Amino acid sequence: MMIGWEAQLWLRHCLEGGVLEDPAVDYLAERVDEMDAAALLEAMGLIRKRLAEIEALEGTDEGERIRVTKDFRILLPDRFDTEIRLRPLVKTVFLLFLRHPEGIRFGDLPAYRNELMDLYMGITRRSSGPETEASIDRLVDPRDNSIHEKAANLAAALSKYFPPEKLHAYTLTGKAGAPKRIRLDRARVEWE
């Protein structure tokens, strides 16, 4: 049974992207037209597994050390404790994602509402009130653009501290619909 042209294109894209070793690429490229659905699914499974392995290897960046103090100041110890200054909600987002190296899908943020609230109240040193609640509610609301704004603001603010070639280690990265994460190696992060 022949496979659909969309599947052939997908497989060809993966093969040309260097996902698999060259002999495997040649073998699959020669036989893609002859594959039945089961063989194609097996090949796609192998490619997805290899992509996950590659992503895991490339998943973290060393970057500069960061120290987060008890009062939520973010310091760069290798730069004489230079403080990274961020607006409170942007800092809240940064610290949440720094705490979760596995990443968080933006659509799953409602599950992190209490943690966001605790961070935000610790950063602002305010008690919970209607304004605080509303800010966090907007942040976790998938219909609101607040989280995307904070991610963009984070990248802009951090660009003042890190050159472009190192910035990606500190900003939120991830494909659409996939978990977003900060790629900084957590061994480089000290929490007081």
Rosetta blueprint (number, residue, H / E / L):
1 M L
2 M L
3 I L
4 G L
5 W H
6 E H
7 A H
8 Q H
9 L H
10 W H
11 L H
12 R H
13 H H
14 C H
15 L H
16 E H
17 G L
18 G L
19 V L
20 L L
21 E L
22 D H
23 P H
24 A H
25 V H
26 D H
27 Y H
28 L H
29 A H
30 E H
31 R H
32 V H
33 D H
34 E H
35 M L
36 D L
37 A H
38 A H
39 A H
40 L H
41 L H
42 E H
43 A H
44 M H
45 G H
46 L H
47 I H
48 R H
49 K H
50 R H
51 L H
52 A H
53 E H
54 I H
55 E H
56 A H
57 L H
58 E L
59 G L
60 T L
61 D E
62 E L
63 G L
64 E L
65 R L
66 I E
67 R E
68 V E
69 T L
70 K L
71 D L
72 F L
73 R L
74 I E
75 L E
76 L E
77 P H
78 D H
79 R H
80 F L
81 D L
82 T E
83 E E
84 I E
85 R L
86 L L
87 R L
88 P H
89 L H
90 V H
91 K H
92 T H
93 V H
94 F H
95 L H
96 L H
97 F H
98 L H
99 R H
100 H L
101 P L
102 E L
103 G L
104 I E
105 R L
106 F H
107 G H
108 D H
109 L H
110 P H
111 A H
112 Y H
113 R H
114 N H
115 E H
116 L H
117 M H
118 D H
119 L H
120 Y H
121 M H
122 G H
123 I H
124 T H
125 R L
126 R L
127 S L
128 S L
129 G L
130 P H
131 E H
132 T H
133 E H
134 A H
135 S H
136 I H
137 D H
138 R H
139 L H
140 V H
141 D L
142 P L
143 R L
144 D L
145 N L
146 S H
147 I H
148 H H
149 E H
150 K H
151 A H
152 A H
153 N H
154 L H
155 A H
156 A H
157 A H
158 L H
159 S L
160 K L
161 Y L
162 F L
163 P L
164 P H
165 E H
166 K H
167 L H
168 H L
169 A L
170 Y L
171 T L
172 L L
173 T E
174 G L
175 K L
176 A L
177 G L
178 A L
179 P L
180 K E
181 R E
182 I L
183 R L
184 L E
185 D L
186 R H
187 A H
188 R H
189 V E
190 E E
191 W E
192 E L
